[in-house]
Amino acid sequence: MRLPEDVYAAADARLAEADARVAAAYPGERPGRQPVHTVYVPASQYRTRLVADWGKQAMRVFVEHEDLLDLPPDEYERVRLKLLTEPIEDLRIDFEDGFGRVPDDVEDAAALAAGQTLATTGGTPFCGIRFKSFEAATRRRGIRTLDLFLTGLLDNGPLPPGFVVTLPKVTAIEQVSVAAEVLARLESAYDLPEGALRFEVQIETSQSIVDLDGTLAVPRIVQAADGRCTGLHYGTYDYSAGLGIAAAYQSMEHPVADLAKGLMQVSAAGTGVRLSDGSTNKLPVGDALPAAWAEHLRLVRRSLERGFYQGWDLHPHQLPTRFAATYAFYRSGFAEAAGRLTAYAAKVDGGVLDEPATAQALAVYLLRGLDCGALDEGELPFGRPELEKYARREV
């Protein structure tokens, strides 16, 4: 070697600040389970037996129309068991578009009651509320609703695991900063641990993608959340309408949707912030059920193939196709993924040259399949602890 030590030391010194910045901004994939969907329910419809009722409705339509899905026996049984035991993975009680604008006393009472009901009911691994946006017209109402909801919730029990709130319609980066500050004040007011209240940001305005000065807004939204942003959720119809797309052509697969979601992926990669696709407004009811199911199956699969492992569901009849498409995605690929990871671990040459980053992706894929019930640990050559090590690139 011909370079003296001072060259190495100078490189370390020059890049120390950049190293720290990158490490803080890009901690990597967040460990733990991600729900495969978020179910939005208007607060006016939220009730004690809602999860059970959705499960019953979903099971009924699943059994009545199972021929339309044509599932292999194993996948059929997995979907049936999922609808029976965990029909909703992530429930969002909606005080925004799904609730509308009502007199303040009506929303006050609904917020308090919803918090009380959630505290005494639970029933889903993930839950939370969507409050009104931090734009001037709805800001105070949104903060008040969240405050009253927490009163009803925390006066009757602890903060549920997997609790997260949703910030909609961001039109300025500062709204995200202020939302983070409000959550910090609420933690103090309710004696919650620092960082206990986290939020997802809905990407449903053009300003959420490109800011007024022409810069990319999404990474700045993540930064402005001060570590509290857990997810970016694409809002299909608000975003499309805001860009002037005619109603008949608004879709999860419209080019403007794919552009926005691509920018979301680039901005969130490595930050630990998770992504969710939006919803379809074509509900599988009545004579529309066969066509709506076929479209939902296709769109869910499309999202999964493009790296969006979560989406929105708005009706009980969408649950069978959500789980059918999700389980087919993981079951159709798990043998190859397990084989490639096994070959990588054994350093065996095969038909695909996999690198550490790909091994990590294979492990994350298998873990996601386990988490949602598509796969069983006994089917795989690796147990969960080993998969988690590969997912963290510790192997």
C-alpha positions in Angstrom: 0.0 0.0 0.0 1.4 3.4 -0.9 -1.1 5.7 0.8 -0.3 6.9 4.3 -2.7 6.7 7.2 -3.5 10.4 7.0 -5.3 9.8 3.7 -7.6 7.3 5.4 -8.1 9.6 8.4 -8.9 12.6 6.2 -11.6 10.6 4.2 -13.2 9.5 7.5 -13.1 13.1 8.9 -14.6 14.6 5.7 -17.4 12.1 5.6 -18.2 11.7 9.3 -21.1 14.2 9.1 -22.5 12.6 5.9 -22.2 9.2 7.5 -24.2 10.3 10.5 -26.8 12.0 8.3 -27.4 8.9 6.1 -27.5 6.6 9.1 -30.2 8.8 10.7 -32.3 9.3 7.6 -32.1 5.7 6.3 -32.3 3.2 9.1 -33.6 0.5 6.7 -36.7 -1.6 6.7 -38.8 -1.2 9.9 -39.0 -4.6 11.6 -42.4 -6.1 12.5 -45.6 -6.9 10.7 -47.2 -4.6 8.1 -51.0 -5.0 7.6 -52.0 -6.1 4.1 -54.8 -3.6 4.1 -56.5 -0.7 5.9 -60.2 -0.8 6.2 -61.8 2.7 6.4 -65.1 2.9 8.2 -67.1 6.1 8.7 -67.1 7.1 12.4 -70.9 7.2 12.3 -71.0 3.5 11.4 -68.4 2.4 13.9 -69.8 0.1 16.6 -68.8 -2.7 19.0 -69.5 -5.6 16.6 -68.2 -4.0 13.5 -65.3 -6.3 12.9 -67.4 -9.4 13.6 -70.1 -8.1 11.3 -67.7 -7.4 8.5 -66.3 -10.9 8.9 -69.7 -12.5 8.7 -70.7 -10.5 5.6 -67.4 -11.4 3.9 -67.7 -15.0 4.8 -71.3 -15.2 3.5 -70.4 -13.8 0.1 -67.2 -15.8 0.0 -69.1 -19.1 0.4 -71.9 -18.1 -1.9 -69.6 -17.1 -4.8 -66.5 -19.3 -4.2 -66.8 -20.6 -7.8 -65.8 -17.1 -9.0 -62.5 -17.2 -7.2 -61.6 -20.8 -8.2 -59.1 -21.1 -5.4 -56.9 -24.2 -4.8 -58.2 -26.1 -1.7 -55.3 -24.9 0.5 -55.8 -21.3 -0.4 -59.5 -21.6 0.0 -59.1 -22.9 3.5 -56.6 -20.2 4.4 -59.0 -17.4 3.2 -61.9 -19.0 5.0 -59.9 -19.2 8.3 -58.7 -15.6 7.9 -62.3 -14.3 7.4 -63.3 -16.3 10.5 -60.5 -15.2 12.8 -59.0 -11.9 11.5 -61.1 -10.3 8.8 -59.7 -6.9 9.4 -56.0 -6.3 10.0 -56.0 -2.6 10.2 -59.1 -0.5 11.1 -59.3 3.2 10.5 -62.2 5.0 12.1 -62.8 7.9 9.6 -63.7 11.4 10.7 -62.7 12.9 7.4 -64.4 12.2 4.0 -66.3 9.2 5.3 -67.8 11.3 8.1 -68.3 14.7 6.5 -68.9 18.0 8.1 -71.5 17.9 10.9 -72.2 20.3 13.8 -69.4 20.4 16.4 -71.4 18.9 19.1 -72.2 15.9 16.9 -68.6 15.3 16.0 -67.6 15.8 19.7 -69.9 13.1 20.8 -68.9 10.8 18.0 -65.2 11.2 18.7 -65.6 10.5 22.4 -67.9 7.5 21.8 -65.5 6.0 19.1 -62.6 6.2 21.6 -64.7 4.4 24.2 -65.8 1.7 21.8 -62.3 1.0 20.6 -61.0 0.8 24.1 -63.6 -1.8 25.1 -63.7 -3.7 21.8 -60.3 -3.8 20.1 -60.3 -6.8 17.8 -57.7 -5.8 15.2 -53.8 -5.9 15.2 -53.7 -2.3 14.0 -56.1 0.5 14.5 -56.5 4.3 14.6 -58.5 7.2 13.3 -58.3 9.6 10.3 -59.0 13.1 11.5 -59.6 16.2 9.3 -56.7 17.8 7.6 -54.5 20.6 8.9 -55.6 23.0 6.3 -57.0 26.2 7.7 -60.7 25.3 7.3 -60.5 22.0 9.2 -57.4 22.2 11.4 -59.0 23.1 14.7 -61.8 20.5 14.2 -59.2 17.8 13.4 -57.1 18.5 16.5 -60.2 18.6 18.7 -61.5 15.3 17.4 -58.2 13.6 18.0 -58.1 15.0 21.6 -61.6 13.9 22.4 -61.1 10.5 20.8 -58.0 10.0 23.0 -60.0 11.0 26.0 -62.6 8.3 25.3 -59.9 5.8 24.5 -57.4 6.3 27.3 -60.0 6.9 30.0 -61.1 3.3 29.4 -57.8 1.5 28.8 -54.2 1.8 27.4 -53.2 2.8 24.0 -53.7 -0.2 21.8 -50.7 -1.9 20.1 -50.4 -0.8 16.5 -52.3 2.4 17.1 -51.6 5.0 14.4 -53.5 8.1 13.1 -53.9 9.4 9.6 -53.1 12.9 8.4 -55.0 13.6 5.1 -54.8 16.2 2.4 -51.3 17.7 3.0 -50.9 20.8 1.0 -47.9 22.3 2.8 -44.9 20.7 4.5 -45.5 22.8 7.6 -48.8 20.9 8.2 -46.7 17.8 8.8 -44.4 19.5 11.2 -47.3 21.0 13.2 -49.0 17.6 13.3 -45.9 16.1 14.8 -45.8 18.9 17.4 -49.5 18.4 18.3 -48.9 14.7 18.8 -46.1 15.5 21.1 -48.3 17.8 23.1 -51.0 15.1 23.3 -48.5 12.6 24.6 -47.6 15.1 27.4 -51.3 15.8 28.1 -52.2 12.1 28.4 -48.9 10.9 30.1 -48.0 8.8 27.1 -44.4 7.8 26.4 -42.5 10.0 23.9 -43.1 8.8 20.4 -46.2 6.7 21.3 -48.4 8.6 18.9 -47.4 8.1 15.2 -49.1 9.0 12.0 -49.4 8.0 8.4 -49.6 10.7 5.7 -52.0 10.4 2.8 -50.5 11.4 -0.5 -53.6 12.7 -2.2 -52.7 16.2 -3.3 -50.3 17.4 -6.0 -48.5 19.5 -3.3 -47.7 16.2 -1.5 -45.6 15.2 -4.6 -44.1 18.5 -5.9 -43.9 21.6 -3.7 -44.6 25.1 -4.8 -40.9 25.7 -5.5 -40.6 22.7 -7.8 -38.8 20.5 -5.3 -39.9 16.9 -4.5 -42.2 17.2 -1.5 -42.4 13.5 -0.4 -39.0 13.2 1.3 -39.5 16.5 3.0 -42.8 15.3 4.4 -41.0 12.3 5.9 -38.3 14.6 7.4 -40.9 17.1 8.7 -42.6 14.3 10.7 -39.6 14.2 13.0 -39.6 10.4 13.2 -43.3 10.0 13.7 -44.3 9.1 10.1 -44.8 5.4 9.8 -46.5 5.3 6.4 -47.4 7.0 3.1 -50.8 6.1 1.8 -51.8 6.9 -1.8 -55.3 8.5 -2.1 -56.6 7.4 -5.5 -59.5 9.6 -6.1 -58.6 12.9 -4.4 -55.2 12.8 -6.1 -56.6 12.0 -9.5 -59.4 14.6 -9.3 -56.8 17.2 -8.2 -54.9 16.6 -11.4 -58.0 17.0 -13.5 -58.5 13.3 -14.4 -62.1 12.7 -15.5 -64.1 10.5 -13.0 -64.5 7.6 -15.5 -60.7 7.3 -15.8 -59.7 7.7 -12.1 -57.9 4.5 -11.1 -55.1 2.9 -9.1 -53.5 2.1 -12.4 -53.8 5.4 -14.2 -50.4 6.8 -15.3 -50.6 9.7 -12.9 -51.1 7.2 -10.1 -48.1 5.2 -11.1 -46.0 8.3 -11.3 -47.0 9.4 -7.8 -46.5 6.0 -6.3 -43.1 5.7 -8.0 -42.0 8.9 -6.4 -43.3 7.7 -3.0 -41.2 4.5 -3.3 -38.1 6.4 -4.2 -38.6 8.8 -1.3 -39.5 6.2 1.3 -36.9 3.6 0.4 -34.6 2.8 3.3 -36.3 5.2 5.7 -38.5 2.7 7.5 -41.6 4.5 6.2 -44.0 1.9 4.7 -46.2 2.4 1.7 -49.9 1.7 1.0 -51.7 1.8 -2.3 -55.2 3.2 -2.5 -58.6 1.7 -3.2 -61.0 1.0 -6.0 -64.4 2.5 -5.8 -66.1 -0.3 -7.7 -67.8 -2.2 -5.0 -68.6 -6.0 -5.3 -72.4 -5.8 -4.6 -75.4 -7.2 -6.5 -74.9 -7.8 -10.2 -71.6 -5.9 -10.2 -70.0 -8.5 -7.9 -68.3 -10.7 -10.5 -66.7 -7.8 -12.4 -65.7 -6.0 -9.3 -64.1 -9.0 -7.8 -62.2 -9.7 -10.9 -60.9 -6.1 -11.0 -60.0 -6.1 -7.3 -58.1 -9.4 -7.6 -56.1 -7.9 -10.5 -55.4 -4.6 -8.8 -54.3 -6.1 -5.5 -52.0 -8.5 -7.4 -50.7 -5.5 -9.4 -49.9 -3.5 -6.3 -48.1 -6.5 -4.7 -46.0 -7.0 -7.8 -45.0 -3.4 -7.7 -43.9 -3.4 -4.1 -47.0 -2.0 -2.5 -47.9 -4.6 0.2 -50.8 -2.7 1.7 -54.0 -1.2 0.2 -57.4 0.2 1.3 -60.6 -1.8 1.5 -64.0 0.0 1.8 -66.6 -2.8 1.9 -66.9 -6.2 3.5 -67.2 -7.9 0.1 -63.7 -6.8 -0.8 -62.1 -8.9 2.0 -62.3 -12.3 0.2 -60.5 -10.9 -2.9 -58.0 -9.0 -0.8 -56.9 -12.2 1.0 -57.3 -14.4 -2.1 -55.0 -12.2 -4.2 -52.5 -11.8 -1.3 -52.3 -15.4 -0.5 -51.9 -16.4 -4.1 -49.1 -13.9 -4.4 -47.1 -15.5 -1.6 -48.0 -19.1 -2.2 -47.2 -19.0 -5.9 -43.7 -17.7 -5.2 -42.7 -19.1 -1.8 -41.1 -22.3 -3.1 -38.8 -20.3 -5.5 -38.0 -17.7 -2.8 -37.2 -20.4 -0.2 -35.1 -22.3 -2.7 -33.1 -19.2 -3.7 -32.5 -18.2 -0.1 -31.4 -21.8 0.8 -29.0 -21.8 -2.1 -27.6 -18.4 -1.1 -27.2 -19.5 2.5 -25.3 -22.7 1.4 -23.3 -20.8 -1.2 -24.5 -23.1 -3.9 -24.3 -22.0 -7.5 -27.7 -22.0 -9.2 -29.5 -20.4 -12.1 -29.7 -17.0 -10.4 -26.8 -15.1 -8.9 -28.3 -13.5 -5.7 -26.5 -10.8 -3.7 -27.0 -9.8 -0.1 -29.6 -7.2 -1.0 -31.6 -9.9 -2.9 -31.3 -12.3 0.0 -32.7 -9.6 2.2 -35.6 -9.1 -0.2 -36.3 -12.9 -0.3 -36.4 -13.1 3.5 -38.7 -10.0 3.8 -41.0 -11.6 1.2 -41.2 -14.8 3.2 -41.8 -13.0 6.5 -44.6 -11.0 4.9 -46.2 -14.3 3.8 -45.9 -15.6 7.3 -47.3 -12.5 8.9 -50.5 -12.5 6.9 -51.2 -16.2 7.1 -50.3 -17.1 3.6 -47.4 -19.3 4.7 -46.7 -21.5 7.7 -43.3 -21.6 9.3 -43.2 -25.4 9.0 -43.2 -25.1 5.2 -40.0 -23.1 5.1 -36.4 -24.3 5.5 -35.8 -21.3 7.8 -37.5 -20.4 11.0 -38.6 -16.9 11.7 -35.5 -15.9 13.8 -33.2 -16.9 10.9 -35.4 -15.1 8.3 -35.3 -12.0 10.5 -31.5 -12.1 10.5 -31.4 -12.2 6.7 -34.0 -9.4 6.6 -31.6 -7.3 8.7 -28.6 -8.4 6.6 -26.9 -9.9 9.6 -26.1 -13.1 7.7 
